[in-house]
């Protein structure tokens, strides 16, 4: 089963920031994480974890030490919503 990816405007803007930074290592990592999300959103690289407290119901994967990929999973429609790809839980 393959999950569809949907991106918020914030996530698209964050990915653009990464592209403008020119950091090829980070861009490759984002690409790898997004490909993994389509196959298995709760396991894989980037230390996937279910978030707690204010972020309950969301998941996180490490892009690098500073940046995280934040997303939610909707099993009913087999979709992963990518919410953010910049900074660490909103400390922008």
N, C-alpha and C positions, 0 to 999 in steps of 0.2 A: 504494500500500500504506500503510495507516494503522497506526501502532504503538499498542498499549494501554499505558496508564500504570498502574503499581503503586507504592504509596507505603509506605515503612517507617513504623513508629510515630514514629521520630525526625523524619522528613521532615514528617509531619502535625503534630507538635508544633512544629516550626520554622515552618511556615506559619501556625499559630495565633499564635505570637509576633509574626509580622509583622502579622497582622490586629489584634492587641491594640495594637501600636505606633501604628496609625492612619496609617501612611505610605502614602498612596494611590499615589504614584509607584512605590514598591517593589512594591506589590501588583499594579499594572498590568503591571510588568515581569515578575513571576513568572508571571502569567497568559499573557503573550505567549510567554515561554520554554516553558511547558508545552504551549501550542498548537503551537509549532514542533517540540517533541520528538516529537509524534505524527506529524508529517509527515516530518521529516528530522533525526534526532537528532545527526548529526555536523556539520551546517552551519547557518549562520544567525547571529542576533545573540547578543551576550553572549560573543563570542570563544571558541567551543567549542574545547576542547583535550583530547587524550587525556593522562591523567596518568601519571606515572612513579613508580618506586621503590616505596614502601609502598602507593601508590594505583594501581599498574599494573592495567589492565583497566577502569578507571573513567574517566569524562569529567567535565568541569567547564564551566560557563558562568557568566559574571559577572552577578549580579543588580544589584550596585552596587559601589563600591570596597571595601566591607567584606565583603559576603556573596556566597557562591557556591552554585550549584545543582550538587550532585554526583549522578551517576547512572551506571548501567550499562546496556548494551544487550544483549538476548538475541535475536539474529536468528532463531534456530530457532523461537521462539514469538511473534515479532514483538511484543516487550514491552520497555518502558523502565522500569527500577526506579529511582525517585527515592529517594536515600538521605539527602540532607541539603539544607537550604535556609537554613542560618544560619551565619554566620561564615565563616572562611576555612580550610578543610581541618582542622577540629577544634580551632582555637584559641578554644574557647568560654569 
